[in-house]
Amino acid sequence: MEKHELDDSIYKKILMSAELFLKKETDRSVFIADALDWLNDIMENEDLNRVTDIHIYEEGFSQNDKDLKNTILHMITSIIADKYSDDNLLYLEEIILFEDNFKSDLSFDYYLKIGRYHTKFLNRILTFTENNINSFTKNKLNATAFYMMKVYGMSSRNKKLFNTSNTLHQEKYPSAKNQNTSETTQEIIQKPKQWWKFW
């Protein structure tokens, strides 16, 4: 995925917002009203599928430094994704099912992360996972197991998904059946510094 594929106007607003939030962490006098206005404008007036593209790009392809990248990712997931509609979730689901493996795996991690931040979407996310788990790649099975065990909590439904992902992992990848959830998946879902602490 290349930067030129992104909506430049939305990307600039997100980038400027993230930079202001980061400055506020070290300088309490920084005024973040502009950042909030830019984010509100995106949520009210823009195609949020383009924001999804930005999240995928930042997660797997961007050259931004770690703090800026983490702020962008957290800002999109915690603030903008709350305004997602069924169409926005469907957009992600189609990428998960039909795009190349790396972009697809990044999209699935983001999809699961949305369920962590916004429980109103969790039932849909779990249903999608249940319906498609048989076609999941190794990375998606690892992500499923990790989120069910460490993030969502082991309800009976989540435990069943955890067990299914482990069983499928052993069947599809027998040489790796004793490995734990991939470190990459664990790194992806770790929360960045909580930039909203100054609010």
C-alpha positions as CSV (number, residue, x, y, z in Angstrom):
1,M,0.0,0.0,0.0
2,E,1.4,3.4,-1.0
3,K,0.9,6.8,0.5
4,H,-0.4,8.2,-2.8
5,E,-3.4,5.8,-2.5
6,L,-4.7,7.7,0.6
7,D,-7.1,10.7,0.6
8,D,-4.5,13.4,1.0
9,S,-6.9,15.9,2.7
10,I,-8.1,13.5,5.4
11,Y,-4.5,12.2,5.9
12,K,-3.2,15.8,6.5
13,K,-6.0,16.5,9.1
14,I,-5.2,13.3,10.9
15,L,-1.5,13.9,10.8
16,M,-1.8,17.5,12.1
17,S,-4.2,16.3,14.9
18,A,-1.8,13.6,16.0
19,E,1.1,16.1,16.0
20,L,-0.9,18.5,18.2
21,F,-1.8,15.7,20.7
22,L,1.9,14.7,20.9
23,K,3.0,18.3,21.5
24,K,0.4,18.6,24.3
25,E,2.1,15.7,26.1
26,T,5.3,17.8,26.6
27,D,3.8,21.3,26.5
28,R,0.6,21.8,28.6
29,S,0.1,25.2,27.0
30,V,-0.5,23.7,23.5
31,F,-4.1,24.3,22.4
32,I,-5.8,21.2,20.9
33,A,-9.1,22.7,19.8
34,D,-8.0,22.6,16.2
35,A,-7.2,18.9,16.4
36,L,-10.7,18.2,17.8
37,D,-12.2,20.3,15.1
38,W,-10.3,18.5,12.3
39,L,-11.4,15.1,13.7
40,N,-15.0,16.2,14.0
41,D,-15.0,17.5,10.5
42,I,-13.7,14.1,9.3
43,M,-16.4,12.2,11.2
44,E,-19.2,14.4,10.0
45,N,-18.2,15.1,6.4
46,E,-15.8,12.5,5.1
47,D,-15.9,8.9,3.8
48,L,-14.7,6.9,6.8
49,N,-13.5,4.1,4.6
50,R,-10.7,6.5,3.6
51,V,-9.8,6.7,7.3
52,T,-9.7,2.9,7.4
53,D,-7.2,3.0,4.5
54,I,-5.1,5.4,6.6
55,H,-5.1,3.1,9.6
56,I,-4.0,0.2,7.5
57,Y,-1.3,2.3,5.9
58,E,0.0,3.6,9.2
59,E,0.0,0.1,10.8
60,G,1.9,-1.7,8.1
61,F,3.5,0.7,5.5
62,S,4.1,4.2,7.0
63,Q,7.6,5.5,7.8
64,N,6.4,7.8,10.6
65,D,8.2,7.6,13.9
66,K,6.7,5.2,16.5
67,D,5.1,7.9,18.8
68,L,3.4,9.6,15.9
69,K,2.3,6.3,14.3
70,N,0.9,5.0,17.6
71,T,-1.0,8.3,18.2
72,I,-2.5,8.2,14.7
73,L,-3.6,4.5,15.2
74,H,-5.0,5.1,18.6
75,M,-6.8,8.3,17.6
76,I,-8.5,6.6,14.6
77,T,-9.5,3.5,16.6
78,S,-10.7,5.3,19.8
79,I,-12.4,8.4,18.3
80,I,-13.2,8.0,14.6
81,A,-14.1,4.3,14.5
82,D,-16.8,5.0,17.1
83,K,-18.7,6.7,14.2
84,Y,-18.4,3.7,11.8
85,S,-21.5,2.5,10.1
86,D,-22.4,-1.0,8.9
87,D,-20.9,0.1,5.5
88,N,-17.6,0.9,7.1
89,L,-17.4,-2.4,8.8
90,L,-18.4,-4.2,5.6
91,Y,-15.6,-2.4,3.8
92,L,-13.1,-3.8,6.4
93,E,-14.7,-7.3,6.1
94,E,-14.2,-7.3,2.4
95,I,-10.6,-6.4,2.7
96,I,-10.1,-9.1,5.3
97,L,-11.7,-11.7,3.0
98,F,-10.5,-10.7,-0.4
99,E,-7.2,-8.7,-0.3
100,D,-3.7,-9.9,-0.2
101,N,-2.5,-11.6,3.0
102,F,-0.5,-8.8,4.7
103,K,-3.1,-6.0,4.1
104,S,-5.8,-8.5,5.0
105,D,-4.1,-9.5,8.2
106,L,-3.6,-5.9,9.2
107,S,-7.3,-5.2,8.5
108,F,-8.4,-8.1,10.6
109,D,-6.3,-6.9,13.6
110,Y,-7.9,-3.5,13.2
111,Y,-11.3,-5.0,13.0
112,L,-10.7,-6.9,16.3
113,K,-9.3,-3.8,17.9
114,I,-12.5,-1.9,17.1
115,G,-14.4,-4.5,19.1
116,R,-12.0,-3.9,22.0
117,Y,-12.7,-0.1,22.0
118,H,-16.3,-0.1,20.9
119,T,-18.4,-2.9,22.4
120,K,-21.4,-1.9,20.3
121,F,-19.7,-3.5,17.4
122,L,-18.5,-6.6,19.2
123,N,-21.4,-9.0,18.4
124,R,-21.0,-8.3,14.7
125,I,-17.2,-8.8,14.9
126,L,-17.6,-12.1,16.7
127,T,-20.3,-13.3,14.3
128,F,-18.0,-12.4,11.3
129,T,-15.1,-14.3,13.0
130,E,-17.3,-17.3,13.6
131,N,-18.6,-17.4,10.1
132,N,-15.2,-17.0,8.4
133,I,-12.7,-18.7,10.8
134,N,-12.3,-21.7,8.5
135,S,-10.7,-19.6,5.8
136,F,-8.4,-17.7,8.1
137,T,-4.6,-17.5,7.6
138,K,-2.1,-18.4,10.3
139,N,-1.9,-14.8,11.4
140,K,-5.6,-14.4,11.6
141,L,-5.9,-17.6,13.7
142,N,-3.2,-16.2,16.0
143,A,-5.0,-12.9,16.3
144,T,-8.3,-14.6,17.0
145,A,-6.8,-16.7,19.8
146,F,-5.0,-13.7,21.3
147,Y,-8.0,-11.4,21.3
148,M,-10.3,-14.1,22.7
149,M,-7.9,-15.0,25.5
150,K,-6.2,-11.7,26.4
151,V,-8.5,-8.9,25.2
152,Y,-12.1,-9.8,25.1
153,G,-12.3,-12.1,28.1
154,M,-13.1,-15.7,28.0
155,S,-16.9,-15.8,27.8
156,S,-18.3,-19.2,26.6
157,R,-18.6,-17.7,23.1
158,N,-15.0,-16.4,23.1
159,K,-13.7,-19.6,24.6
160,K,-15.3,-21.5,21.7
161,L,-13.6,-19.2,19.2
162,F,-10.3,-19.6,21.0
163,N,-10.6,-23.4,20.9
164,T,-11.6,-23.4,17.2
165,S,-8.7,-21.1,16.3
166,N,-6.3,-23.4,18.1
167,T,-7.7,-26.5,16.5
168,L,-7.6,-25.0,13.0
169,H,-4.0,-23.8,13.6
170,Q,-2.9,-27.3,14.6
171,E,-4.6,-28.8,11.5
172,K,-3.4,-26.3,9.0
173,Y,0.1,-25.6,10.5
174,P,1.0,-28.8,12.4
175,S,4.7,-28.0,12.7
176,A,3.8,-24.8,14.6
177,K,1.1,-26.3,16.8
178,N,2.9,-25.7,20.0
179,Q,3.8,-22.1,19.4
180,N,2.2,-19.4,21.3
181,T,0.3,-16.4,19.7
182,S,2.7,-14.6,17.5
183,E,4.7,-11.7,19.0
184,T,3.8,-9.6,16.1
185,T,0.1,-9.8,17.0
186,Q,0.8,-9.0,20.6
187,E,2.8,-6.0,19.6
188,I,0.1,-4.7,17.3
189,I,-2.6,-4.7,20.0
190,Q,-0.6,-3.1,22.8
191,K,-2.0,0.3,23.7
192,P,0.3,3.2,22.9
193,K,0.8,6.0,25.5
194,Q,-2.5,7.4,26.5
195,W,-2.4,10.8,24.9
196,W,-5.8,11.7,26.1
197,K,-4.6,11.8,29.7
198,F,-4.3,15.6,29.6
199,W,-8.0,16.1,28.9
